[in-house]
């Protein structure tokens, strides 16, 4: 027919054949399953929604299977007639007809409502057929309109997000009225976990739906934070019973480093929660600061632990250091690949200063910090004089330590530096004196 200039008739005839088949499928499979809206029973509504989605998937499979066979039969027509005349190939024309005759009002609204109904039922605790929802969602993601949008993005996602926002707004108000903070967070994480499972099972994560639902809690670790805070109070944040019985400098150092790292991680996670879930609300920030102030000061050794943490941060590990002479003095320097960069050190110190602000016994911290500073300088393990002076500046500016305290530490650093230089000069002079020629005295 193409060779005899009957391409238009063949093309239109094939399209009409596809349209007639879609009409038949709609009348036999889709229309009988449309919900009548006469029942208020959630179970009956769920059954009606499931029947519609299953019927829609059957029609889609029948239609796409027929298109594949038709495409093979009329392959020459697509190449010799459709493409030269800027017409869609039979497969694309068939998909357009599916959107026009199946995904169209009122069926379109019923499909979206059926998907939302089943998701809503699952959120309310009912068991649904996830396979039916997944089959429909996968089909809607494959159906693309002329604007390049999938039917899922065009029809499902906007209404899904609106319904989700309304649902979780009501849920949040209910939780806030009936739960304390730990229980609220536990329930919020349970909801988040269920949404993640739903996304993994039948909702595509690349759409905006997943991002909107996961915005409430990042990485699902909020309850872990509460566990760190609450558990830490029992395991050592209080600091009297267990820690008092555990002696030894090494064990104290291990406990100190772990405690400070846990508190820093906890602060980082709650900061993310405050910014993303509470939109940097000042009232919430005040509550969080009050909570951190209370539980940090439950640890009677908080000042010592923080000072130990700073001490380890500003130290070099002697296991990895080498010595060399520079201008008459001997300095201990870590290999370049193992040294901490200034940016890394400053970031850790800035975070530590943040939690140090909550400590009430600042005088105890100053005493411990002075002892640790002297230890670093005497052992030659200090990272650098610049790092030590930057830390003093942070204490004076950010922590508002007295100028008397910081001036005293500045004098210690300067004095230790001068003492070290004089000592090494004396050693160098003593070594040089060994090589001086001996002179005999004459009488």
Secondary structure as the mmCIF struct_conf table of DSSP 4:
data_model
#
loop_
_struct_conf.conf_type_id
_struct_conf.id
_struct_conf.beg_label_comp_id
_struct_conf.beg_label_asym_id
_struct_conf.beg_label_seq_id
_struct_conf.end_label_comp_id
_struct_conf.end_label_asym_id
_struct_conf.end_label_seq_id
TURN_TY1_P TURN_TY1_P1 UNK A 2 UNK A 5
HELX_RH_AL_P HELX_RH_AL_P1 UNK A 7 UNK A 25
HELX_RH_PI_P HELX_RH_PI_P1 UNK A 26 UNK A 30
HELX_RH_3T_P HELX_RH_3T_P1 UNK A 31 UNK A 33
BEND BEND1 UNK A 34 UNK A 34
BEND BEND2 UNK A 37 UNK A 37
HELX_RH_AL_P HELX_RH_AL_P2 UNK A 42 UNK A 73
TURN_TY1_P TURN_TY1_P2 UNK A 74 UNK A 74
HELX_RH_AL_P HELX_RH_AL_P3 UNK A 75 UNK A 77
HELX_RH_PI_P HELX_RH_PI_P2 UNK A 78 UNK A 82
TURN_TY1_P TURN_TY1_P3 UNK A 83 UNK A 86
HELX_RH_AL_P HELX_RH_AL_P4 UNK A 90 UNK A 101
TURN_TY1_P TURN_TY1_P4 UNK A 102 UNK A 102
BEND BEND3 UNK A 103 UNK A 104
TURN_TY1_P TURN_TY1_P5 UNK A 105 UNK A 106
HELX_RH_AL_P HELX_RH_AL_P5 UNK A 107 UNK A 123
TURN_TY1_P TURN_TY1_P6 UNK A 124 UNK A 125
HELX_RH_AL_P HELX_RH_AL_P6 UNK A 130 UNK A 142
STRN STRN1 UNK A 144 UNK A 144
TURN_TY1_P TURN_TY1_P7 UNK A 146 UNK A 147
BEND BEND4 UNK A 148 UNK A 148
STRN STRN2 UNK A 150 UNK A 150
HELX_RH_AL_P HELX_RH_AL_P7 UNK A 151 UNK A 151
HELX_RH_PI_P HELX_RH_PI_P3 UNK A 152 UNK A 157
HELX_RH_AL_P HELX_RH_AL_P8 UNK A 158 UNK A 178
HELX_RH_AL_P HELX_RH_AL_P9 UNK A 181 UNK A 201
TURN_TY1_P TURN_TY1_P8 UNK A 202 UNK A 202
BEND BEND5 UNK A 203 UNK A 203
TURN_TY1_P TURN_TY1_P9 UNK A 205 UNK A 206
BEND BEND6 UNK A 207 UNK A 207
HELX_RH_AL_P HELX_RH_AL_P10 UNK A 208 UNK A 214
TURN_TY1_P TURN_TY1_P10 UNK A 215 UNK A 215
BEND BEND7 UNK A 216 UNK A 218
TURN_TY1_P TURN_TY1_P11 UNK A 219 UNK A 220
HELX_RH_AL_P HELX_RH_AL_P11 UNK A 222 UNK A 232
HELX_RH_PI_P HELX_RH_PI_P4 UNK A 233 UNK A 237
BEND BEND8 UNK A 238 UNK A 238
BEND BEND9 UNK A 240 UNK A 240
HELX_RH_AL_P HELX_RH_AL_P12 UNK A 241 UNK A 245
HELX_RH_AL_P HELX_RH_AL_P13 UNK A 249 UNK A 276
TURN_TY1_P TURN_TY1_P12 UNK A 277 UNK A 277
BEND BEND10 UNK A 278 UNK A 278
TURN_TY1_P TURN_TY1_P13 UNK A 279 UNK A 280
HELX_RH_AL_P HELX_RH_AL_P14 UNK A 282 UNK A 296
TURN_TY1_P TURN_TY1_P14 UNK A 297 UNK A 298
BEND BEND11 UNK A 299 UNK A 299
TURN_TY1_P TURN_TY1_P15 UNK A 300 UNK A 301
HELX_RH_AL_P HELX_RH_AL_P15 UNK A 302 UNK A 313
TURN_TY1_P TURN_TY1_P16 UNK A 314 UNK A 314
STRN STRN3 UNK A 315 UNK A 315
HELX_RH_3T_P HELX_RH_3T_P2 UNK A 318 UNK A 320
STRN STRN4 UNK A 321 UNK A 326
TURN_TY1_P TURN_TY1_P17 UNK A 327 UNK A 328
STRN STRN5 UNK A 329 UNK A 334
HELX_RH_3T_P HELX_RH_3T_P3 UNK A 336 UNK A 338
BEND BEND12 UNK A 339 UNK A 339
HELX_LH_PP_P HELX_LH_PP_P1 UNK A 340 UNK A 341
HELX_RH_AL_P HELX_RH_AL_P16 UNK A 342 UNK A 356
TURN_TY1_P TURN_TY1_P18 UNK A 357 UNK A 358
BEND BEND13 UNK A 360 UNK A 360
HELX_RH_AL_P HELX_RH_AL_P17 UNK A 362 UNK A 379
TURN_TY1_P TURN_TY1_P19 UNK A 380 UNK A 380
STRN STRN6 UNK A 382 UNK A 382
BEND BEND14 UNK A 383 UNK A 383
HELX_RH_AL_P HELX_RH_AL_P18 UNK A 385 UNK A 397
TURN_TY1_P TURN_TY1_P20 UNK A 398 UNK A 398
BEND BEND15 UNK A 399 UNK A 399
HELX_RH_AL_P HELX_RH_AL_P19 UNK A 403 UNK A 434
TURN_TY1_P TURN_TY1_P21 UNK A 435 UNK A 435
BEND BEND16 UNK A 436 UNK A 436
HELX_LH_PP_P HELX_LH_PP_P2 UNK A 437 UNK A 438
#
